[in-house]
Amino acid sequence: MRLLGYTRVSTASQDSQLQVDALLGEGVQRRDVFFDVTSGSKTAVSRPGMKRLLEYAESGDTVVVWRVDRLGR
């Protein structure tokens, strides 16, 4: 079982470091953090980072997010 992290910001001018720090603090390895810069209204399959995360995840893995709204609306 792995902890996989996901961060999302809406614009390139926003910084995801707060989210990354929180994920690392929960035990997610930096190599297992996936990123997106896109609106929360976009579907998971239209987000490159989320798509990579879903393809990488295996049964038993846990996805960790800073706040649930980072997953979408």
TORTOR-652076 format. One record per residue: residue in one letter; x, y negated, z negated of N, C-alpha, C, O in turn. Coordinates in Angstrom, 1 decimal. Layout:
<pts>
PT	aa	n_X	n_Y	n_Z	ca_X	ca_Y	ca_Z	c_X	c_Y	c_Z	o_X	o_Y	o_Z
PT	a	X	Y	Z	X	Y	Z	X	Y	Z	X	Y	Z .
...
</pts>
This chain:
<pts>
PT	aa	n_X	n_Y	n_Z	ca_X	ca_Y	ca_Z	c_X	c_Y	c_Z	o_X	o_Y	o_Z
PT	m	0.8	1.2	0.0	0.0	0.0	0.0	0.9	-1.2	0.0	1.8	-1.4	-0.8 .
PT	r	0.5	-2.2	0.9	1.3	-3.5	1.0	0.3	-4.6	0.7	-0.9	-4.5	0.9 .
PT	l	0.9	-5.7	0.2	0.1	-6.9	0.1	0.5	-7.7	1.3	1.6	-8.0	1.6 .
PT	l	-0.5	-8.1	2.1	-0.4	-8.9	3.3	-1.0	-10.3	3.1	-2.1	-10.4	2.6 .
PT	g	-0.3	-11.4	3.4	-0.8	-12.7	3.2	-1.3	-13.4	4.5	-0.8	-13.1	5.6 .
PT	y	-2.3	-14.3	4.3	-2.8	-15.0	5.5	-2.9	-16.5	5.1	-3.6	-16.8	4.1 .
PT	t	-2.4	-17.4	5.9	-2.6	-18.8	5.7	-3.2	-19.4	6.9	-2.9	-19.0	8.0 .
PT	r	-4.0	-20.5	6.7	-4.5	-21.2	7.8	-4.6	-22.7	7.4	-5.1	-23.0	6.4 .
PT	v	-4.2	-23.5	8.3	-4.4	-25.0	8.2	-5.2	-25.4	9.5	-5.0	-24.7	10.5 .
PT	s	-5.9	-26.5	9.4	-6.7	-26.9	10.6	-6.0	-27.7	11.6	-6.3	-27.6	12.8 .
PT	t	-4.9	-28.4	11.2	-4.2	-29.2	12.1	-2.7	-29.1	11.9	-2.2	-28.7	10.8 .
PT	a	-1.9	-29.3	12.9	-0.4	-29.2	12.9	0.2	-30.2	11.9	1.3	-30.0	11.4 .
PT	s	-0.6	-31.3	11.5	0.0	-32.2	10.6	-0.2	-31.8	9.1	0.4	-32.4	8.2 .
PT	q	-1.0	-30.7	8.9	-1.1	-30.2	7.6	0.0	-29.2	7.3	0.5	-28.6	8.2 .
PT	d	0.3	-29.0	6.0	1.4	-28.2	5.6	0.8	-26.9	4.8	0.0	-27.1	3.9 .
PT	s	1.3	-25.8	5.2	0.7	-24.5	4.6	1.6	-24.1	3.4	1.4	-23.0	2.9 .
PT	q	2.6	-24.9	3.0	3.6	-24.4	2.0	2.9	-24.1	0.7	3.3	-23.1	0.0 .
PT	l	1.9	-24.8	0.3	1.2	-24.6	-1.0	0.6	-23.2	-0.9	0.6	-22.4	-1.9 .
PT	q	0.0	-22.8	0.2	-0.6	-21.5	0.4	0.5	-20.4	0.4	0.3	-19.4	-0.3 .
PT	v	1.6	-20.6	1.1	2.7	-19.7	1.1	3.2	-19.4	-0.3	3.5	-18.3	-0.7 .
PT	d	3.5	-20.5	-1.0	4.0	-20.4	-2.4	3.1	-19.6	-3.3	3.5	-18.7	-4.1 .
PT	a	1.8	-19.8	-3.1	0.8	-19.0	-3.9	0.8	-17.5	-3.6	0.8	-16.7	-4.4 .
PT	l	1.0	-17.2	-2.3	1.0	-15.8	-1.8	2.3	-15.1	-2.3	2.2	-14.0	-2.8 .
PT	l	3.4	-15.8	-2.2	4.7	-15.3	-2.7	4.6	-15.1	-4.2	5.1	-14.1	-4.7 .
PT	g	3.9	-15.9	-4.9	3.7	-15.8	-6.4	2.9	-14.6	-6.8	3.0	-14.1	-7.9 .
PT	e	2.1	-14.2	-5.9	1.2	-13.0	-6.1	1.9	-11.7	-5.7	1.3	-10.6	-5.8 .
PT	g	3.1	-11.8	-5.1	3.9	-10.6	-4.8	3.9	-10.3	-3.3	4.5	-9.2	-2.9 .
PT	v	3.3	-11.1	-2.5	3.4	-10.9	-1.0	4.8	-11.2	-0.6	5.4	-12.2	-0.9 .
PT	q	5.4	-10.3	0.2	6.7	-10.6	0.8	6.6	-11.6	2.0	5.6	-11.6	2.7 .
PT	r	7.6	-12.5	2.1	7.5	-13.5	3.1	7.3	-12.9	4.5	6.6	-13.5	5.3 .
PT	r	7.9	-11.8	4.8	7.8	-11.1	6.1	6.4	-10.7	6.3	6.0	-10.4	7.5 .
PT	d	5.6	-10.6	5.3	4.2	-10.1	5.4	3.1	-11.2	5.3	2.0	-11.0	5.0 .
PT	v	3.6	-12.4	5.6	2.7	-13.6	5.6	2.4	-14.0	7.1	3.3	-14.2	7.9 .
PT	f	1.1	-14.1	7.4	0.7	-14.4	8.8	0.1	-15.8	8.8	-0.6	-16.1	7.8 .
PT	f	0.3	-16.6	9.8	-0.1	-18.0	9.8	-0.9	-18.3	11.0	-0.8	-17.7	12.1 .
PT	d	-1.8	-19.3	10.8	-2.6	-19.9	11.9	-2.7	-21.4	11.7	-2.8	-21.8	10.6 .
PT	v	-2.8	-22.1	12.8	-3.1	-23.5	12.8	-4.3	-23.6	13.7	-4.2	-23.8	14.9 .
PT	t	-5.5	-23.6	13.1	-6.7	-23.6	13.9	-7.9	-23.9	13.0	-7.8	-23.8	11.7 .
PT	s	-9.0	-24.3	13.6	-10.3	-24.5	12.8	-10.8	-23.2	12.2	-10.6	-22.1	12.7 .
PT	g	-11.4	-23.4	11.0	-12.0	-22.2	10.3	-13.2	-21.7	11.0	-13.7	-20.6	10.7 .
PT	s	-13.7	-22.4	12.0	-14.9	-22.0	12.7	-14.5	-21.0	13.9	-15.4	-20.4	14.5 .
PT	k	-13.2	-20.9	14.2	-12.8	-19.9	15.2	-12.9	-18.5	14.7	-12.7	-18.2	13.6 .
PT	t	-13.3	-17.6	15.6	-13.4	-16.2	15.2	-12.1	-15.6	15.0	-11.0	-16.1	15.5 .
PT	a	-12.0	-14.5	14.2	-10.8	-13.9	13.9	-10.0	-13.5	15.1	-8.7	-13.6	15.1 .
PT	v	-10.6	-12.9	16.1	-9.9	-12.4	17.3	-9.3	-13.6	18.1	-8.5	-13.3	19.0 .
PT	s	-9.8	-14.8	17.9	-9.3	-15.9	18.7	-8.1	-16.6	18.0	-7.6	-17.6	18.5 .
PT	r	-7.8	-16.1	16.8	-6.7	-16.7	16.0	-5.4	-15.7	16.2	-5.5	-14.6	15.7 .
PT	p	-4.4	-16.2	16.7	-3.2	-15.3	17.0	-2.7	-14.7	15.7	-2.4	-13.5	15.7 .
PT	g	-2.5	-15.5	14.6	-2.0	-14.9	13.3	-2.9	-13.9	12.7	-2.5	-12.9	12.3 .
PT	m	-4.2	-14.2	12.7	-5.2	-13.2	12.2	-5.2	-11.9	13.0	-5.3	-10.8	12.5 .
PT	k	-5.1	-12.1	14.3	-5.1	-10.9	15.2	-3.9	-10.1	14.9	-4.0	-8.8	14.8 .
PT	r	-2.7	-10.7	14.8	-1.5	-9.9	14.4	-1.6	-9.2	13.1	-1.2	-8.1	12.9 .
PT	l	-2.2	-10.0	12.1	-2.4	-9.4	10.8	-3.3	-8.1	10.9	-3.0	-7.1	10.3 .
PT	l	-4.4	-8.2	11.6	-5.3	-7.1	11.7	-4.7	-5.9	12.4	-5.0	-4.8	12.1 .
PT	e	-3.9	-6.2	13.4	-3.2	-5.1	14.1	-2.1	-4.5	13.2	-1.8	-3.3	13.4 .
PT	y	-1.5	-5.2	12.3	-0.4	-4.8	11.5	-0.9	-4.0	10.2	-0.3	-3.1	9.8 .
PT	a	-2.1	-4.4	9.8	-2.6	-3.8	8.5	-3.0	-2.4	8.7	-3.4	-1.9	9.8 .
PT	e	-2.7	-1.6	7.6	-3.0	-0.2	7.6	-4.0	0.1	6.5	-4.2	-0.7	5.6 .
PT	s	-4.6	1.2	6.5	-5.5	1.6	5.4	-4.8	1.6	4.1	-3.7	2.1	4.0 .
PT	g	-5.4	0.9	3.1	-4.9	0.8	1.8	-4.2	-0.5	1.6	-3.9	-0.9	0.4 .
PT	d	-3.8	-1.3	2.6	-3.2	-2.6	2.5	-4.3	-3.6	1.9	-5.5	-3.4	2.0 .
PT	t	-3.8	-4.6	1.2	-4.6	-5.6	0.7	-4.2	-7.0	1.3	-3.1	-7.3	1.3 .
PT	v	-5.2	-7.7	1.8	-5.0	-9.0	2.3	-5.2	-10.0	1.2	-6.3	-10.0	0.6 .
PT	v	-4.3	-10.9	1.1	-4.3	-11.9	0.0	-4.4	-13.3	0.7	-3.6	-13.6	1.6 .
PT	v	-5.3	-14.1	0.2	-5.4	-15.5	0.7	-5.4	-16.5	-0.5	-5.8	-16.1	-1.6 .
PT	w	-5.0	-17.7	-0.3	-4.9	-18.7	-1.3	-6.4	-19.0	-1.8	-6.6	-19.1	-3.0 .
PT	r	-7.3	-19.2	-0.8	-8.7	-19.5	-1.1	-9.5	-18.8	0.0	-9.0	-18.7	1.1 .
PT	v	-10.6	-18.3	-0.4	-11.4	-17.6	0.6	-11.8	-18.4	1.8	-11.9	-17.8	2.9 .
PT	d	-11.9	-19.7	1.7	-12.2	-20.5	2.9	-11.1	-20.5	3.9	-11.3	-21.0	5.0 .
PT	r	-9.9	-20.0	3.6	-8.8	-19.9	4.6	-9.1	-18.8	5.6	-8.6	-18.8	6.7 .
PT	l	-10.0	-17.9	5.2	-10.4	-16.8	6.2	-11.4	-17.3	7.2	-11.3	-16.9	8.4 .
PT	g	-12.2	-18.3	6.9	-13.1	-18.9	7.8	-14.3	-19.5	7.1	-14.4	-19.5	5.9 .
PT	r	-15.2	-20.0	7.9	-16.4	-20.6	7.3	-17.5	-19.7	7.1	-18.6	-20.0	6.6 .
</pts>
